[in-house]
Each structure stands twice: as structure tokens, then as C-alpha cells.
Amino acid sequence: METPRLHHSSYALATKQSGFKSRRPVWSVMQEKVYKKRIKDTGQLRARILTAWDEMDQRIIDAEIKHWRTAHFVTRACIKAKGRTL
């Protein structure tokens, strides 16, 4: 199974602009753990995903949730402002 190529350019830009410099996307952390070695089949993929999730540092998840809430607030503010400067 081939490792998927993920495009984080817009995600990285949003992360940089939001001020979460030490934050890492959850999937980035998961991807490092899941695809560390070649995967033989979907059963092994499933097992690795579950293991990676169980071992995930709660601080990474908390930072991601905080980022999502911030991004949601900014998005709603932009919609409410109808494109005007916030």
C-alpha cells in the first residue's frame, strides 16, 4: 500500500496565521506513526490507526480543537462582515 501524499500548504498557512506555532495537525502525527513501516493489508492499516490514536498525546488533540474553534470563529466573523475588514 502506497503512502498517500497530503497537501498541507493551505493548512500550514492557516496554522502560521493563527499563531499556533507549536501545533501539529493530528493527521500529520498519525501519518508518521501509521506509515512508519510498509503496510501489508487493510487489517494492519486499521490496527495501526487505532494504535496511533490510542497513543496520541492529548495536548496535540487539545491544540487542534483550539485551532478549529478559532478558525470557526474567524470564518463566522468574515461571513457576518460580508467581506468587510474585521
Secondary structure, DSSP 8 states (H G I E B T S, - for coil): --------HHHHHHHHHHT-TT---HHHHHHHHHTSS---SHHHHHHHHHHHHHT--HHHHHHHHHHHHHHHHHHHHHHHHTTS--
